[in-house]
Amino acid sequence: MRKQIIGIFLLLSGISYFQEMGLNEILNRAKTANPNVIMKKMDTDIKRKEKQRALKNYVLPPVNLSDSEEWEAVRKYGVGTRQFRVSMDVFEGGKSVYGYRILKSQVEMAENEEILTEIKAQEEAVNAYFSILNAQKNMR
């Protein structure tokens, strides 16, 4: 009984609110204001940043720089680079590229989940919109 009263109150208050909004505005609001959609967008952004970090850390080889250790050279010429070395193990490189590919596919999956969440939120908003219109029509 209590749930029915709350449902009727929400339905009646929703009727006056939804009368001012059109269907397109409701669909846009469902894409931007739904908490599930916002969380999925944040998850997708996190995955994109992980992918970018993986590109920097995994695909590009580590660089080692060492400066001059001789005090006379530092005093005479200033601080300079004594050694510049870039190296990557063949097996480590393949492992890194594979890890990057996995993260790339995870980003694509997160983007698809984001789209599905948006569609689900829009579907729920459309169902609520038409149920309120039907209730309004039945009240007349």
Steps between C-alpha positions, in 0.01 A plus 500: 500500500775741597694424177190570293449839666865593443474380140185706438662809653810459286283439195293813557802717573675351197209585273534872560878478463496293180238723336759773473761271342494351154615152410829621348587695812425195713726285282782753524458531875506122535837496318653777709342483846461129565746391772565164331591673174729743683676212677550312172648812342740531791596133466564550129719802572700297754552224242615755241753645743626151585543434128695823455721417796556151361605648167758713677620231739476184294542579133770766529831362626643621830769765465803510730700819535809540710697814551873539527654362816833674463519812714752667273274464196203637693705796622646572159202434267199496730268207544485291186367171383756229517283217384167471322356150472172368366435129525213255505502126530332328206271293719417794724404704194260232377348471846455876516338519158261220598413686823434815299269311264305365796456851640395623156227236481392585856456863395283391208292279731460788748384731219244240389379455858465877527282508188287213630454675833390818321250305293365323810461831683319649201274196479407533867433873455277436197306232690448740791400778261236294325368348822451853634326605179274196523420574862424859409271386218319257734445774758303712252 
